[in-house]
Amino acid sequence: MHVMVLGAGITGVTTAWFLAKAGFEVSVIERQPEAALETSHANGGQISISHPEPWANPSAPMTALRWLGREDAPLLFRLHADRAQWAWALAFLHECLPKRTQHNTEAIARLAVFSAAQLRALRAETGIAYDHLERGILHLFFSPKEFAHNTAKAPQLEALGIRAQVCSTDECLAIEPALAHLRDQLAGGLYAPDDESGDACRFTQSLAARAAELGVRFHYETTITHIAHRHDAIDGIDVRDRDGRTGMLQADQYVVCLGSYGRKLVAPFGEHLPIYPVKGYSITVPVLDPSLTPSVSLTDESRRIVCSRLGDRLRIAGTAELNGFDTTINAARCQAILDWLESRFPGATDIAAAQRWTGLRPATPSNVPLIGRGGLSKLWYNTGHGTLGWTLACGSASALTALMSGGASPVPDFPFLPARR
Ligand SMILES: Cc1cc2nc3c(=O)[nH]c(=O)nc-3n(C[C@H](O)[C@H](O)[C@H](O)COP(=O)(O)OP(=O)(O)OC[C@H]3O[C@@H](n4cnc5c(N)ncnc54)[C@H](O)[C@@H]3O)c2cc1C
């Protein structure tokens, strides 16, 4: 059976890989000249099993209000006259209810634990290198109140099968000595030893090369202009190549992995994907002094900023902005990340050589991805991974492959499509 995967970000490439390994004939359509050149290009690098709680949680509305109007706010709503944006924001508010947060956290945690195991198995099988580190993630708290509030979550994480250790300031410094000069500011931390970090772009591009060796056909520089349908089934994919030539590509089944751009392409046949682009930024800097630069991946919970050591580079990422499909780099928002780096790790990296990047997280209001069957025959989804696309990629692709093979879901109690609607 021939499956056509639409999009070659981390989600599309892992989907293609798992399907090909299961014996499907696979082709991939991607508008860019290579895989992982959009949102999967320069993300925070964290395999963050220990952060299943979505942004939509009971404290989110107050946090957003507190930061309202601040250009450097970690969470910024730029409201437009855009129905999709308002509908998403209202659905997001609904997901902030305690019961919804609990339900979503549990679903994401189950998928994240499964996904981490799939990633480890894939790494062992392929040996692909992507500057990965298995040193865990240390969540940092700079106020005693925040520390007390968040460390109370450790038993909940343990109950979900996620190891998390509450750490005093001294214990944080023992885990990551580069934090030494922050001793007086740090209230404590939460350490998740099973978390990992690594370069999602290097991983995706290497996996795409392996998938091509397995026989997956990649149609790069091929833009999907329309998804054609007839009698409640997908008929084919209308595309335009880099020379402007148009045509239709056909397969037996189709999987949408188009990040933030899938919603508009499926809307004409009545599919309403609750996905909205949530813009984020990252800075990548060369390491100058390794002894001053963290190698354990860090999450600064007060600023919603993460950092990951990627070989001789440090990646710092964060901020969330609802601003449509705008991908221009906002100087103030990048500066907020650079200021964080300068204040937390002075002299560690070459800030003058910083590479600035922005990407659009394909976010559902609940942060639970959309995996499973679509509303039309031959249509499948693996999309909407929001803040955790790198963390959840291998598990989502493996689970979708099981569903498409007619098998049972390997992730118990996960709200796969279409049952969740
Ligand atoms: C600042 C930031 C930090 C992040 N940090 C982390 C992190 O630390 N850990 C984590 O787990 N996640 C993180 N994420 C989230 C993660 O990066 C995303 O969830 C993930 O990259 C989404 O992958 P995707 O394949 O769904 O989308 P994409 O990577 O955007 O892939 C979609 C692909 O579809 C293609 N496409 C779209 N439209 C068309 C068309 N019409 N025709 C042909 N091709 C098309 C695009 O070119 C693209 O390649 C972060 C995101 C951001 C922005």
The ligand as an SDF file (V2000), in Angstrom:
LIG
                    3D

 53 58  0  0  0  0  0  0  0  0999 V2000
   10.9750   28.1650   19.8140 C   0  0  0  0  0  0  0  0  0  0  0  0
   10.5300   26.7170   19.8180 C   0  0  0  0  0  0  0  0  0  0  0  0
   11.1030   25.8460   20.7290 C   0  0  0  0  0  0  0  0  0  0  0  0
   10.6900   24.5170   20.7710 C   0  0  0  0  0  0  0  0  0  0  0  0
   11.3150   23.6450   21.6340 N   0  0  0  0  0  0  0  0  0  0  0  0
   10.9310   22.3460   21.6700 C   0  0  0  0  0  0  0  0  0  0  0  0
   11.5960   21.4430   22.5260 C   0  0  0  0  0  0  0  0  0  0  0  0
   12.5710   21.7830   23.2270 O   0  0  0  0  0  0  0  0  0  0  0  0
   11.1380   20.1520   22.5830 N   0  0  0  0  0  0  0  0  0  0  0  0
   10.0700   19.7330   21.8290 C   0  0  0  0  0  0  0  0  0  0  0  0
    9.6770   18.5830   21.9540 O   0  0  0  0  0  0  0  0  0  0  0  0
    9.4560   20.5720   20.9580 N   0  0  0  0  0  0  0  0  0  0  0  0
    9.8590   21.8650   20.8690 C   0  0  0  0  0  0  0  0  0  0  0  0
    9.2370   22.7210   19.9980 N   0  0  0  0  0  0  0  0  0  0  0  0
    8.1010   22.2450   19.2070 C   0  0  0  0  0  0  0  0  0  0  0  0
    8.5380   21.4760   17.9490 C   0  0  0  0  0  0  0  0  0  0  0  0
    9.6210   22.1380   17.3340 O   0  0  0  0  0  0  0  0  0  0  0  0
    7.3590   21.3670   16.9850 C   0  0  0  0  0  0  0  0  0  0  0  0
    6.2440   20.7970   17.6630 O   0  0  0  0  0  0  0  0  0  0  0  0
    7.6960   20.4950   15.7880 C   0  0  0  0  0  0  0  0  0  0  0  0
    8.8540   20.9830   15.1410 O   0  0  0  0  0  0  0  0  0  0  0  0
    6.5380   20.4390   14.7960 C   0  0  0  0  0  0  0  0  0  0  0  0
    6.9490   19.5750   13.7710 O   0  0  0  0  0  0  0  0  0  0  0  0
    6.0190   19.3420   12.5000 P   0  0  0  0  0  0  0  0  0  0  0  0
    6.7200   18.3440   11.6680 O   0  0  0  0  0  0  0  0  0  0  0  0
    4.6340   19.0570   12.9430 O   0  0  0  0  0  0  0  0  0  0  0  0
    5.9770   20.7740   11.7760 O   0  0  0  0  0  0  0  0  0  0  0  0
    7.0630   21.4200   10.7960 P   0  0  0  0  0  0  0  0  0  0  0  0
    8.4300   21.1860   11.2620 O   0  0  0  0  0  0  0  0  0  0  0  0
    6.6540   22.8380   10.5870 O   0  0  0  0  0  0  0  0  0  0  0  0
    6.8560   20.5880    9.4750 O   0  0  0  0  0  0  0  0  0  0  0  0
    5.7840   20.8180    8.5800 C   0  0  0  0  0  0  0  0  0  0  0  0
    6.3590   20.7220    7.1760 C   0  0  0  0  0  0  0  0  0  0  0  0
    5.3030   20.8790    6.2400 O   0  0  0  0  0  0  0  0  0  0  0  0
    5.7930   21.6410    5.1600 C   0  0  0  0  0  0  0  0  0  0  0  0
    4.6710   22.2970    4.4790 N   0  0  0  0  0  0  0  0  0  0  0  0
    3.7750   23.1490    5.0150 C   0  0  0  0  0  0  0  0  0  0  0  0
    2.8900   23.5580    4.0880 N   0  0  0  0  0  0  0  0  0  0  0  0
    3.2310   22.9250    2.9230 C   0  0  0  0  0  0  0  0  0  0  0  0
    2.6930   22.9260    1.6070 C   0  0  0  0  0  0  0  0  0  0  0  0
    1.6150   23.6620    1.2860 N   0  0  0  0  0  0  0  0  0  0  0  0
    3.2880   22.1440    0.6780 N   0  0  0  0  0  0  0  0  0  0  0  0
    4.3670   21.3690    0.9940 C   0  0  0  0  0  0  0  0  0  0  0  0
    4.9340   21.3520    2.2140 N   0  0  0  0  0  0  0  0  0  0  0  0
    4.3560   22.1170    3.1730 C   0  0  0  0  0  0  0  0  0  0  0  0
    6.7320   22.6480    5.7990 C   0  0  0  0  0  0  0  0  0  0  0  0
    7.6800   23.1530    4.8740 O   0  0  0  0  0  0  0  0  0  0  0  0
    7.3660   21.8360    6.9110 C   0  0  0  0  0  0  0  0  0  0  0  0
    8.6080   21.2780    6.5500 O   0  0  0  0  0  0  0  0  0  0  0  0
    9.6590   24.0600   19.9040 C   0  0  0  0  0  0  0  0  0  0  0  0
    9.1060   24.9410   18.9700 C   0  0  0  0  0  0  0  0  0  0  0  0
    9.5460   26.2520   18.9200 C   0  0  0  0  0  0  0  0  0  0  0  0
    8.9630   27.1800   17.8900 C   0  0  0  0  0  0  0  0  0  0  0  0
  1  2  1  0
  2  3  1  0
  2 52  2  0
  3  4  2  0
  4  5  1  0
  4 50  1  0
  5  6  2  0
  6  7  1  0
  6 13  1  0
  7  8  2  0
  7  9  1  0
  9 10  1  0
 10 11  2  0
 10 12  1  0
 12 13  2  0
 13 14  1  0
 14 15  1  0
 14 50  1  0
 15 16  1  0
 16 17  1  0
 16 18  1  0
 18 19  1  0
 18 20  1  0
 20 21  1  0
 20 22  1  0
 22 23  1  0
 23 24  1  0
 24 25  2  0
 24 26  1  0
 24 27  1  0
 27 28  1  0
 28 29  2  0
 28 30  1  0
 28 31  1  0
 31 32  1  0
 32 33  1  0
 33 34  1  0
 33 48  1  0
 34 35  1  0
 35 36  1  0
 35 46  1  0
 36 37  1  0
 36 45  1  0
 37 38  2  0
 38 39  1  0
 39 40  1  0
 39 45  2  0
 40 41  1  0
 40 42  2  0
 42 43  1  0
 43 44  2  0
 44 45  1  0
 46 47  1  0
 46 48  1  0
 48 49  1  0
 50 51  2  0
 51 52  1  0
 52 53  1  0
M  END
$$$$
